Amino acid sequence: MKPQTFSKFVFILIAFLILAGQSFAGKVSKETTATIRETIKEQVKHPGFYKVKDNLCCADVTFTITNEDKLLVKSIDSENEALTGYLKEQLSQILFYKLQSPMNQHYRIKLSFRLV
């Protein structure tokens, strides 16, 4: 086999492997992310003890869902330690049953609370 032909063959083989790997990789459906968002919205309520200027408090949460259907918090970015502790406690109690997505993926959600 000529070196030029061999290099084309290797290039095509690598391109095929990359494309095939992407098609078999687990993808999160829109239904799954909506289910996760709705479950969190239903189960995490406003922390009544936390009041700030303009009655607004925010937290940026990164988490995964384990094979045991539990929400595992990776990080919480918030300006208030009490809010961080409250969210860790509330989020650790959430269970997801029969999600249609691959587990152990990282999710990120921004939680904003406003007193009305």
Secondary structure, 3 states (H helix, E strand, C coil): CCHHHHHHHHHHHHHHHHHHHHHHCCCCCHHHHHHHHHHHHHHCCCCCCCCCHHHEEEEEEEEEECCCCEEEEEEEECCCHHHHHHHHHHHHCCECCCCCCCCCCEEEEEEEEECC
